[in-house]
Amino acid sequence: MSNDYMRIRKYDKYHEKLRKELRAMRLGADLTQEQLAGALGTKQAFISKYERGERNLDFIEVLQICSACGYDPMKLISKMKVSHK
């Protein structure tokens, strides 16, 4: 296996946790995927793809999603508990 594959696989559990947290955040804000997409100025498929794990998000996108859901990004970060090892 390549080093890139191993590196990506190492973080799979964190990506899965982030996807679950973002979906819970959206549902907690009582937003559909379409409503969140509208607030972000994007398409519903964007939301669907990251929630299903077909697309990863960058940090700024996560912050924008938090903002659109009225959620404190520091609360999300504290829930992630990512290890550096």
C-alpha positions in Angstrom: 0.0 0.0 0.0 1.2 3.5 -0.7 2.0 6.0 2.0 -0.8 8.3 0.7 -3.4 5.5 1.1 -2.2 4.7 4.6 -2.3 8.4 5.6 -5.8 8.8 4.3 -7.0 5.6 5.9 -5.6 6.7 9.2 -8.0 9.6 9.3 -11.2 7.8 8.1 -12.6 7.5 11.6 -12.2 11.3 12.0 -13.9 12.0 8.7 -16.8 9.7 9.7 -17.2 11.5 13.0 -17.1 14.9 11.4 -19.8 13.8 8.8 -22.0 12.6 11.6 -21.5 15.7 13.7 -22.2 18.0 10.7 -25.4 16.0 9.8 -26.6 16.2 13.4 -25.8 19.9 13.4 -27.9 20.4 10.3 -30.8 18.4 11.7 -30.5 20.2 15.0 -30.9 23.5 13.1 -34.1 21.9 11.5 -32.6 22.4 8.0 -33.0 20.1 5.0 -30.0 19.6 2.8 -31.7 21.9 0.3 -32.2 24.6 2.8 -28.6 24.4 4.0 -27.4 24.4 0.4 -29.4 27.6 -0.2 -27.9 29.3 2.8 -24.4 28.4 1.6 -25.1 29.4 -2.0 -24.4 25.9 -3.3 -26.4 22.8 -4.5 -28.0 20.1 -2.4 -25.7 17.6 -4.0 -22.8 19.3 -2.2 -24.4 18.6 1.2 -25.3 15.1 0.2 -21.8 14.2 -1.0 -20.0 15.3 2.2 -22.7 13.7 4.4 -22.2 10.4 2.6 -18.4 10.7 2.6 -18.0 11.1 -1.1 -16.4 14.5 -0.6 -14.2 15.9 2.2 -14.5 19.5 3.3 -11.8 22.0 4.0 -11.7 24.0 7.2 -13.3 27.1 5.8 -16.3 25.1 4.4 -16.8 23.5 7.9 -16.8 27.0 9.4 -19.4 28.2 6.8 -21.6 25.2 7.6 -21.4 25.9 11.3 -22.3 29.5 10.6 -25.3 28.6 8.4 -26.5 26.2 11.1 -26.1 28.8 13.9 -23.5 26.5 15.6 -20.4 27.4 17.5 -17.4 25.9 15.6 -15.5 25.7 18.8 -18.1 23.3 20.1 -17.7 21.1 17.1 -13.9 21.2 17.4 -14.1 20.1 21.1 -16.3 17.2 20.1 -13.8 15.9 17.5 -11.0 14.9 19.9 -8.5 14.2 17.2 -5.3 12.5 18.2 -2.0 13.6 16.6 -0.8 9.9 16.7 
